[in-house]
Amino acid sequence: MFENREGQKVPQVTFRTRRNHEWVDVSSDEIFRGKTVVVFSLPGAFTPTCSSTHVPRYNQLTSALKQHGVDEVICISVNDAFVMNEWRNEQKAFNVTFLPDGNGDFSRGMGMLVAKNDLGFGDRSWRYSMLVKDGVIEKMFIEPNKPGDPFEVSDADTMLEYIAPEAAKPMNVTVFSREGCPYCVRAKGMLRDAGIDFEELVLNRDFSESTIRAVSGETTVPQVFINGVRIGGSEALEKYFAEQRKNAA
């Protein structure tokens, strides 16, 4: 079993980071002292669960976490600074701070360094998350010690539920658009005015006409999807917001 270190201080290490093509050493004190920080640690950059679920959801929920007292959300992995920077860019996870634990010093100090030799990974971090206040661990969510790469409790939703049980989760919104489309501009403007974050996919860059036809049954843009439900174009989105205001009155 992995030790739960709630009530203990985080390890004092130096993270070797890269900023603007220069090496920048960052200490544990610089990261944690006087701040409330959410940390999630995972086995490796560019690996399936880490890239498809763990990082994207934390990136999405960072704003909600910050609304409830969190100063920074940090992803730690036993990878070097070049890999971590490239992974952050590939993920477009710019709400999250990526820290390279290249030598595994932090993970070792946390008692979370594990051998992944069977996968050719060498030593890597076990998957966990924690809430740290002024350098002291208040809460840890450690994945169960069982074969494979369990992902059950260190997710962003579990952390947000612990910090703010009543917090509203952000909506999952995607806008299929095309460049130069005034109706697309209108739809995106309505979403921004409502304070709703969204992912934009652009025709002939991110998807083809056959894709939008397959997912929506339409060939026109914009096509707005909210929480898995197709709303439609800009006029339909306007009606959607009107209905929401009516129901809230």
Protein Blocks (a to p, Z undefined) as FASTA:
>chain_A
ZZdfehiacddddddddeehiacdddfklmmgopacdddddfbehiaklmmmmmmmmmmm
mmmmmmnopabdcddddddfklmmmmmmmnopakbccdddfkommmmmnopaccfklnon
opaddddddddeehiafbdcdddddehjddfklpmklmmmmmmmmbccdddddddddehi
aklmmmmmmmmmnopacddddehklpcfklmmmmnopabdcdddeehiafbifklmmmmm
mmmmmmmZZ
